[in-house]
Amino acid sequence: MKATTKILSVLSLPSLVIFAFLFWPISTELPVNGIETGAEAISVLLLSSWDDVYSLEYNNYWRSEASEEFVEGRYDEVLDAASLGDEFFNQFLQSKGITHVLVPESTSVRGQIFHKWGERGSIDIDVNSRFFTLIEKTSGPFASALYKVRQSGSNSDQDVAADYSLEWSNVDWWFYRSGRSKKEVGMYSYGGYSIGYDGGEDSSWFYDLSPDRSNELILQFNSESIQKVGIRIGLRAAYGVSAPDHEVLVETKNFSERLTLTAAGPSYVDVVVEAGSEIRIKNVTPCKLPREFEPNDESIFKICYGVGTVQVTPVNVSQ
C-alpha cells in the first residue's frame, strides 16, 4: 500500500498567494513558473502528466537538489485521486482546499493530465472539462498554464479518501512501472534523465513464460479507505493487424466472462471488486509464437495479449 500524502499549505505575505504543495516550496515570494496568480488564488497544486513532471521549474529544481523519488513520492495521494476520474478528482481538490492547478504547457496543449496505469488505474483528467477554467499561460523554458478549479456543487468540507493500490502478479516490474535512466555529470550531479515504458504508453504485453511462470495474470485491488470499485480493463490482441483471434477468461470470486480478442481493436470487461479481491485473466486458447502466422518472424517469445486500459471508479457501498 502506498503511503498517504498530506497536502500542506504554506502561508505567505498578504499581497502574495497561499500555495498548497505536496512538500515545502523553494520560495513563496516568487510567482509560480512566472505566473502572477493574484489575490484571489488561495492554493495552487503543481500537477503534470507522466512525461512532463520536470517541465515545471519547482519539480526540476528539487530533482537536481534531491532526487526523482523525493519529488514524485509526494504525489501518491493526488495521483490516486486523479485515477478515480474527473468528478472524483474535483471533489478531492475541493476537500483539500485546492483552488488552482498549475500544469506544464505540454499537458495543457494535450488537453489532459495523463498517466499510464500501473500501481493505480489510468489517469486521464480533462483540463478542458467543466471542472477547470484556464486562467493564464506563460512561455519560456518552463512554460505552464494555470487553471482554476471550479466548484462542482459537491460537499467540499467532507474529506475525500483516495488511497489505494493495484498489485500485479506473474509479471515483471516493467509491466506496470516506467523505466528510468540518468547520466552522471561531474561529481555528485546528474543529467540526461529519461523515462519510458517497456511496452509503450498505450499497452503492456503479457507473455507466456510457462512452465517457469504461471500463465495467469492476477490483479489485486487493495485499500483501507475504499471498500468497492469498478475496474474497466481493455485487452488487446497481440501482433497488431496480423493478430490471430485469442480467447481469455476474466474471473473474480463472483464473476466470470469470456472475451475474444481480435485485430479489430481492444475488447473491454467491467468488473466490480471489493478491497482485497483479485481479478484473474486466464488464457483459454494457447498463446502463439509469431512464426505460426508470420513465417519470417523468428521471435521465440509468445505474446498472449496486451493490457491497454485499467480504469478504476469508486462504487457506492450500497450498490
C-alpha positions as CSV (number, residue, x, y, z in Angstrom):
1,M,0.0,0.0,0.0
2,K,1.4,3.4,-0.9
3,A,1.8,5.9,1.9
4,T,-0.8,8.5,2.3
5,T,0.4,12.0,1.4
6,K,-0.7,15.1,3.4
7,I,-1.0,18.3,1.4
8,L,0.5,21.2,3.3
9,S,-0.5,24.9,3.0
10,V,2.3,27.4,3.3
11,L,1.3,31.0,4.2
12,S,2.9,33.9,2.5
13,L,2.7,37.7,2.8
14,P,-0.8,39.3,2.4
15,S,0.0,40.5,-1.1
16,L,1.1,37.1,-2.3
17,V,-0.6,33.7,-2.5
18,I,-1.1,30.7,-0.2
19,F,0.5,27.8,-2.0
20,A,-0.7,24.2,-1.5
21,F,2.2,21.9,-2.3
22,L,3.0,18.3,-1.5
23,F,6.1,19.5,0.2
24,W,7.6,22.8,1.1
25,P,8.2,25.3,-1.7
26,I,11.5,26.9,-2.5
27,S,10.1,30.4,-2.0
28,T,6.6,31.7,-1.6
29,E,7.6,35.2,-2.6
30,L,8.0,34.3,-6.3
31,P,5.3,33.8,-8.9
32,V,4.8,30.2,-9.8
33,N,6.5,29.4,-13.1
34,G,6.3,33.1,-14.0
35,I,2.6,33.3,-13.4
36,E,1.3,36.1,-11.1
37,T,-1.7,34.4,-9.7
38,G,-3.2,37.4,-8.0
39,A,-5.1,37.9,-4.8
40,E,-7.9,35.6,-5.4
41,A,-5.7,32.5,-5.7
42,I,-5.8,30.6,-2.3
43,S,-4.0,27.4,-3.0
44,V,-2.1,26.1,-6.1
45,L,-1.3,22.5,-6.8
46,L,1.5,21.6,-9.2
47,L,0.4,18.8,-11.5
48,S,1.7,17.1,-14.7
49,S,1.5,14.1,-17.0
50,W,3.9,11.2,-16.7
51,D,6.3,12.7,-19.3
52,D,6.5,16.3,-18.3
53,V,6.8,16.3,-14.5
54,Y,10.1,18.2,-14.7
55,S,8.8,20.8,-17.1
56,L,7.7,22.6,-14.0
57,E,10.5,24.6,-12.6
58,Y,9.8,23.7,-9.0
59,N,10.0,20.0,-9.7
60,N,13.1,20.4,-11.9
61,Y,14.9,22.2,-9.1
62,W,14.2,19.6,-6.4
63,R,15.1,16.8,-8.7
64,S,18.6,18.3,-9.1
65,E,18.8,19.2,-5.4
66,A,17.4,15.9,-4.1
67,S,16.1,13.1,-6.4
68,E,13.2,12.0,-8.6
69,E,12.0,9.9,-5.7
70,F,11.9,12.9,-3.5
71,V,9.7,14.8,-6.0
72,E,7.4,12.1,-7.2
73,G,6.9,10.2,-4.0
74,R,4.9,13.1,-2.5
75,Y,2.3,12.9,-5.3
76,D,0.9,9.5,-4.4
77,E,-2.4,10.6,-2.8
78,V,-3.0,13.2,-5.5
79,L,-2.4,10.7,-8.4
80,D,-4.6,8.1,-6.6
81,A,-7.4,10.6,-6.6
82,A,-6.8,11.6,-10.2
83,S,-7.0,8.0,-11.3
84,L,-10.6,7.7,-9.9
85,G,-12.0,10.0,-12.6
86,D,-12.7,13.7,-13.3
87,E,-15.6,14.1,-10.9
88,F,-13.9,12.3,-8.0
89,F,-10.8,14.3,-8.6
90,N,-12.7,17.6,-8.5
91,Q,-14.3,16.6,-5.1
92,F,-10.8,15.6,-3.8
93,L,-9.3,19.0,-4.8
94,Q,-12.2,20.8,-3.1
95,S,-11.9,18.8,0.0
96,K,-8.2,19.7,0.2
97,G,-8.9,23.4,-0.3
98,I,-7.1,23.5,-3.7
99,T,-8.4,26.4,-5.8
100,H,-6.0,26.2,-8.8
101,V,-3.7,23.7,-10.5
102,L,-0.5,24.6,-12.5
103,V,0.4,22.2,-15.3
104,P,3.2,22.2,-17.9
105,E,2.5,23.7,-21.3
106,S,2.7,20.2,-23.0
107,T,-0.1,18.9,-20.7
108,S,-2.2,21.9,-21.4
109,V,-1.8,21.5,-25.2
110,R,-2.6,17.8,-24.9
111,G,-5.7,18.8,-23.0
112,Q,-5.3,16.0,-20.4
113,I,-3.3,15.0,-17.4
114,F,-2.2,11.6,-18.5
115,H,-0.5,8.7,-16.7
116,K,-0.5,5.1,-17.7
117,W,-2.0,2.6,-15.3
118,G,0.3,0.7,-13.0
119,E,0.1,0.5,-9.2
120,R,-3.0,2.7,-9.7
121,G,-5.5,3.0,-12.5
122,S,-5.1,5.0,-15.7
123,I,-5.2,8.8,-15.2
124,D,-6.9,10.8,-17.9
125,I,-8.0,14.1,-16.4
126,D,-9.6,16.5,-19.0
127,V,-8.3,20.1,-18.2
128,N,-10.9,21.4,-20.7
129,S,-13.8,19.9,-18.8
130,R,-16.4,21.7,-16.7
131,F,-14.2,21.2,-13.7
132,F,-11.5,23.6,-14.8
133,T,-11.2,27.1,-16.2
134,L,-8.0,28.3,-17.9
135,I,-6.7,31.5,-16.2
136,E,-3.3,32.2,-17.8
137,K,-0.4,30.8,-19.8
138,T,3.3,31.6,-19.8
139,S,6.1,30.9,-22.4
140,G,9.8,30.2,-21.9
141,P,11.8,27.2,-20.8
142,F,9.3,26.3,-18.1
143,A,6.1,27.3,-19.9
144,S,3.0,26.4,-18.0
145,A,-0.8,27.0,-17.7
146,L,-2.8,27.9,-14.6
147,Y,-6.3,26.5,-14.2
148,K,-9.0,27.4,-11.7
149,V,-10.7,24.5,-10.0
150,R,-14.5,25.0,-10.5
151,Q,-16.9,24.2,-7.7
152,S,-19.0,21.1,-8.7
153,G,-21.7,21.5,-6.1
154,S,-20.5,18.6,-4.0
155,N,-19.7,18.9,-0.3
156,S,-16.3,20.4,-0.3
157,D,-16.0,20.2,3.5
158,Q,-16.0,16.4,3.5
159,D,-12.6,14.7,3.4
160,V,-12.3,12.5,0.3
161,A,-10.3,9.3,0.8
162,A,-8.4,8.3,-2.3
163,D,-5.5,6.0,-1.2
164,Y,-5.5,2.5,-2.8
165,S,-3.1,0.3,-4.9
166,L,-3.2,-2.3,-7.6
167,E,-0.9,-5.3,-7.2
168,W,0.1,-7.3,-10.3
169,S,1.3,-10.9,-10.1
170,N,3.1,-13.2,-12.6
171,V,4.7,-10.2,-14.4
172,D,8.0,-8.4,-14.2
173,W,8.1,-4.9,-12.7
174,W,8.4,-3.2,-16.1
175,F,4.9,-4.5,-17.0
176,Y,3.4,-1.9,-14.6
177,R,6.1,0.6,-13.9
178,S,8.1,3.1,-16.0
179,G,11.8,2.7,-16.5
180,R,14.2,5.5,-15.6
181,S,17.8,6.3,-16.6
182,K,20.2,9.2,-15.9
183,K,23.9,10.0,-16.5
184,E,26.4,11.3,-14.1
185,V,27.5,14.8,-15.0
186,G,30.6,15.8,-13.0
187,M,30.8,15.0,-9.3
188,Y,27.6,14.4,-7.3
189,S,25.4,15.7,-10.1
190,Y,23.3,14.0,-12.8
191,G,21.7,14.9,-16.2
192,G,20.4,13.1,-19.3
193,Y,17.3,12.0,-17.5
194,S,14.9,9.8,-19.4
195,I,11.7,7.9,-18.6
196,G,9.7,5.4,-20.7
197,Y,7.6,2.3,-20.7
198,D,8.8,-1.1,-21.9
199,G,5.6,-1.7,-23.9
200,G,4.9,1.9,-24.7
201,E,2.5,4.3,-23.0
202,D,-0.6,2.6,-24.6
203,S,-0.2,-1.1,-23.6
204,S,1.8,-3.6,-21.6
205,W,2.2,-7.1,-23.0
206,F,1.6,-10.4,-21.2
207,Y,3.9,-13.2,-22.2
208,D,3.5,-16.9,-21.9
209,L,6.6,-18.0,-19.9
210,S,5.2,-21.3,-18.7
211,P,6.3,-23.6,-17.2
212,D,8.7,-21.2,-15.5
213,R,5.9,-18.8,-14.5
214,S,2.1,-19.1,-14.3
215,N,0.3,-18.2,-17.4
216,E,-2.4,-16.4,-15.4
217,L,-2.3,-12.6,-14.9
218,I,-3.6,-11.6,-11.4
219,L,-4.6,-8.1,-10.4
220,Q,-5.5,-7.4,-6.8
221,F,-7.2,-4.2,-5.5
222,N,-6.0,-3.0,-2.1
223,S,-7.4,-0.2,0.0
224,E,-8.1,0.6,3.7
225,S,-10.5,3.5,2.8
226,I,-12.3,2.5,-0.4
227,Q,-14.5,-0.6,0.1
228,K,-15.5,-1.3,-3.5
229,V,-14.5,-0.1,-7.0
230,G,-15.5,-0.8,-10.6
231,I,-12.5,-1.7,-12.8
232,R,-12.7,-1.5,-16.6
233,I,-9.9,-3.4,-18.3
234,G,-9.1,-3.0,-22.0
235,L,-7.4,-6.0,-23.6
236,R,-5.7,-6.0,-27.0
237,A,-4.8,-8.9,-29.3
238,A,-1.1,-9.5,-29.8
239,Y,0.7,-8.8,-33.0
240,G,-1.3,-5.9,-34.3
241,V,-3.1,-6.2,-37.7
242,S,-1.6,-9.7,-38.0
243,A,-3.2,-10.8,-34.7
244,P,-5.0,-14.2,-34.7
245,D,-8.1,-14.3,-32.5
246,H,-7.3,-15.2,-28.9
247,E,-9.8,-16.1,-26.2
248,V,-9.3,-15.2,-22.5
249,L,-11.4,-15.8,-19.3
250,V,-11.7,-13.0,-16.8
251,E,-12.8,-14.1,-13.3
252,T,-13.3,-13.0,-9.8
253,K,-14.9,-14.9,-6.9
254,N,-18.4,-14.0,-8.1
255,F,-17.9,-13.0,-11.8
256,S,-16.8,-14.8,-15.0
257,E,-16.7,-13.6,-18.6
258,R,-15.0,-14.8,-21.8
259,L,-13.6,-12.3,-24.3
260,T,-12.4,-12.9,-27.8
261,L,-9.5,-10.6,-28.7
262,T,-9.2,-9.7,-32.4
263,A,-7.1,-7.5,-34.6
264,A,-10.2,-5.2,-35.0
265,G,-9.4,-3.4,-31.7
266,P,-9.5,-3.7,-27.9
267,S,-12.1,-5.6,-26.0
268,Y,-13.3,-4.4,-22.6
269,V,-14.6,-6.0,-19.5
270,D,-16.2,-4.3,-16.5
271,V,-15.7,-5.9,-13.0
272,V,-16.7,-4.8,-9.5
273,V,-14.4,-5.8,-6.8
274,E,-14.0,-5.2,-3.0
275,A,-10.8,-4.3,-1.2
276,G,-8.5,-7.3,-1.0
277,S,-10.2,-9.1,-4.0
278,E,-8.4,-10.4,-7.1
279,I,-9.2,-10.3,-10.8
280,R,-7.7,-13.3,-12.8
281,I,-7.1,-13.3,-16.5
282,K,-6.6,-16.8,-17.9
283,N,-5.7,-17.8,-21.5
284,V,-8.4,-20.1,-23.0
285,T,-6.7,-20.5,-26.4
286,P,-3.0,-21.1,-26.5
287,C,-0.6,-18.2,-26.8
288,K,1.2,-18.4,-30.2
289,L,4.7,-17.9,-31.5
290,P,4.8,-15.2,-34.3
291,R,6.1,-17.8,-36.8
292,E,2.8,-19.7,-36.6
293,F,1.2,-17.0,-38.7
294,E,4.2,-14.9,-39.9
295,P,6.8,-17.4,-41.3
296,N,9.6,-14.7,-41.4
297,D,9.2,-13.7,-37.7
298,E,11.7,-15.8,-35.7
299,S,10.9,-14.4,-32.3
300,I,11.0,-17.0,-29.5
301,F,8.5,-15.2,-27.2
302,K,4.8,-16.0,-27.1
303,I,2.8,-12.8,-26.5
304,C,-0.7,-13.6,-25.2
305,Y,-2.4,-10.2,-25.2
306,G,-1.8,-6.6,-24.2
307,V,-3.4,-4.6,-21.3
308,G,-4.3,-1.2,-22.7
309,T,-6.6,0.4,-20.2
310,V,-7.2,0.0,-16.5
311,Q,-9.9,2.5,-15.3
312,V,-10.8,2.5,-11.6
313,T,-14.0,4.1,-10.4
314,P,-15.3,4.1,-6.8
315,V,-18.6,2.3,-6.2
316,N,-21.1,3.3,-3.6
317,V,-21.2,0.6,-1.0
318,S,-25.0,0.4,-1.2
319,Q,-24.8,-0.6,-4.9
